[in-house]
């Protein structure tokens, strides 16, 4: 049994990441691709990396498969990567956090990019982030803004810009504590940072937010204001699955409480209120939009219930009332539509 398999799937504390022995030859980059049942997207992910391949001496590219059952991932990687992309398969399914830990442990490069097997990077990502690390050697991580893309790969919307110029971000921990401002696909981290601070832990939704805050407590972040990454939104993701039970909100509350411990004591209470308010607003707006798309009452009810348990104010009350009105009146509106069909 592998080391990851012998441990709990969701570690409560950051798993240690051992340093690479000094006599090991190391590339500049490790592009580690954790994958689980995402074969429909994995081809695009790998291609997006190979189009900017720096060569084996500078870039390690490896898919770490958490025992996918939707396809023969080993054959897919071999056919597409032709030996250039390495493949590692867990002995048993270990869950997302342990798979990320395996990715970091297997990474040999100075810079690690955890590129999920359903996301993509645009041409120029690695050269631009390399430049950021060189220009700002004191930073522990560097990232760019990203596009949100639909399951089909089409643009949905763009993330916010944190700066209009390449820079080291000011007061980043406190800004990050307000709400999640990053996606895995956009950020790369120095391996030495993981060696000092450990791997992902605590929850399976929002674990990245906690990690980026943990890093921001100890290191500065570099920013490149170019849209160089693409985060895919689809119903088979961990994010979507957590929405169905309300686990996303429960996990985020734990993350907010943990991030709070990284802040000065005099700011903790205020920042906790701000973070819970911001996340509640975001969840309600997402739930509102998604309900009109899929009419899934189960998800809507679970999100409303959990949001009301962490934050209530005038906006939350109004938005919840609006959503419940639409849910409860939908059967009557359907009946009316059946009697008065649209004319063609």
C-alpha positions, -999 to 999 in steps of 0.1 A, spaced: 0 0 0 13 34 -9 20 61 17 -9 82 6 -33 52 8 -24 43 43 -36 77 57 -69 94 61 -83 109 29 -88 143 45 -58 152 67 -66 177 95 -31 192 94 -8 199 65 11 167 54 48 172 53 66 175 20 102 163 21 129 182 3 146 169 -29 180 154 -23 208 178 -34 223 152 -58 191 149 -78 190 166 -112 161 190 -112 141 208 -139 129 244 -135 92 234 -138 70 205 -127 36 206 -144 17 180 -123 -17 170 -136 -40 154 -110 -67 135 -128 -98 115 -118 -126 106 -143 -120 136 -165 -108 119 -197 -132 140 -218 -111 171 -209 -77 156 -202 -66 156 -238 -72 194 -240 -53 199 -207 -22 179 -219 -22 196 -253 -23 230 -237 9 222 -218 27 205 -247 22 235 -270 46 254 -246 69 225 -237 103 238 -225 119 204 -230 127 176 -205 157 194 -189 135 224 -180 100 209 -176 86 178 -160 51 169 -172 33 141 -154 -3 129 -150 -11 115 -115 -42 94 -119 -64 87 -88 -77 54 -102 -99 68 -129 -127 44 -142 -139 64 -172 -111 55 -196 -77 39 -199 -58 70 -188 -24 54 -192 -31 46 -229 -45 81 -234 -13 97 -219 10 75 -239 -8 81 -272 -9 119 -267 24 124 -249 44 98 -268 66 93 -238 71 130 -231 43 131 -205 49 107 -176 21 87 -160 16 76 -124 -15 57 -111 -24 54 -74 -27 19 -61 -62 27 -49 -84 58 -50 -70 82 -23 -92 113 -28 -83 147 -42 -62 160 -13 -39 129 -11 -36 130 -49 -25 166 -48 0 156 -21 13 128 -43 17 153 -72 38 176 -50 59 148 -36 66 135 -71 74 170 -85 112 176 -90 110 211 -103 117 244 -86 82 257 -96 51 235 -93 19 240 -113 -10 218 -101 -30 218 -134 -62 199 -129 -71 175 -156 -102 194 -167 -85 229 -170 -63 245 -196 -34 269 -198 -29 294 -227 3 297 -247 27 319 -228 17 309 -192 49 292 -183 72 318 -198 53 347 -182 52 331 -148 89 322 -151 97 358 -158 76 368 -127 96 345 -105 129 359 -119 118 395 -116 105 391 -81 128 364 -65 114 371 -30 79 357 -38 67 322 -29 40 321 -56 30 337 -89 -3 338 -107 -23 354 -135 -60 362 -141 -80 334 -158 -110 328 -180 -140 308 -167 -149 284 -195 -180 263 -200 -179 225 -202 -177 229 -240 -146 251 -237 -164 283 -246 -157 315 -226 -182 321 -198 -166 352 -181 -133 365 -169 -119 368 -134 -111 402 -119 -78 420 -125 -58 425 -93 -34 449 -110 -29 464 -144 9 459 -142 32 430 -132 40 434 -95 42 420 -60 7 424 -45 3 446 -15 -15 434 16 -24 402 -1 -32 381 29 -59 405 41 -74 408 6 -73 371 2 -91 366 35 -121 385 22 -131 358 -3 -115 332 -26 -96 352 -53 -76 324 -69 -80 292 -89 -55 263 -90 -51 267 -128 -38 302 -125 -12 298 -97 23 282 -95 42 278 -63 79 272 -55 85 237 -43 104 250 -13 72 267 -1 54 234 1 84 219 18 81 246 45 43 248 48 31 213 38 4 201 15 -34 206 13 -56 196 42 -88 202 62 -116 201 36 -122 190 0 -139 222 -10 -120 254 -4 -88 237 5 -70 258 -20 -82 290 -4 -67 279 29 -35 270 12 -31 303 -7 -37 322 26 -13 300 45 13 308 19 4 346 19 11 346 57 47 337 50 54 349 15 46 376 -10 28 368 -43 37 380 -78 10 389 -103 10 389 -141 -20 408 -156 -25 385 -186 -53 361 -190 -32 329 -193 -53 302 -177 -87 286 -182 -109 272 -154 -136 249 -166 -170 248 -149 -189 215 -153 -213 193 -133 -188 165 -128 -164 186 -107 -158 184 -70 -172 219 -67 -205 210 -83 -209 178 -63 -204 197 -30 -233 220 -40 -258 192 -40 -255 186 -2 -245 221 10 -211 207 20 -195 236 1 -208 261 27 -199 239 56 -163 235 43 -159 272 36 -169 281 72 -141 258 84 -117 275 59 -127 310 70 -121 301 106 -87 286 97 -77 316 76 -87 339 105 -59 324 126 -34 338 101 -46 374 106 -37 398 135 -61 392 164 -75 427 162 -87 420 126 -101 385 130 -137 392 140 -143 418 114 -126 398 86 -146 367 96 -179 386 92 -167 401 59 -157 367 45 -189 349 55 -210 378 41 -191 378 8 -194 340 4 -231 340 13 -238 366 -13 -219 347 -39 -235 314 -31 -270 328 -33 -264 346 -66 -249 314 -81 -278 293 -67 -303 318 -82 -287 316 -116 -282 278 -116 -318 272 -105 -331 290 -136 -308 268 -157 -315 233 -142 -345 238 -118 -328 216 -93 -348 223 -60 -326 199 -40 -295 220 -46 -313 252 -41 -327 241 -7 -294 228 5 -276 261 -4 -303 282 12 -303 262 44 -266 263 49 -262 300 39 -288 310 65 -268 291 91 -237 313 87 -250 348 77 -283 367 76 -289 403 67 -313 423 46 -298 412 12 -297 375 22 -333 376 33 -345 394 2 -325 371 -22 -337 340 -4 -373 351 -5 -371 358 -42 -356 323 -49 -382 306 -27 -410 324 -45 -398 312 -79 -393 276 -66 -428 274 -50 -446 291 -78 -430 271 -106 -457 243 -106 -484 270 -111 -464 288 -138 -459 255 -156 -496 249 -154 -503 283 -169 -478 277 -197 -495 244 -206 -528 263 -211 -513 292 -229 -484 278 -250 -462 302 -269 -473 307 -304 -448 300 -332 
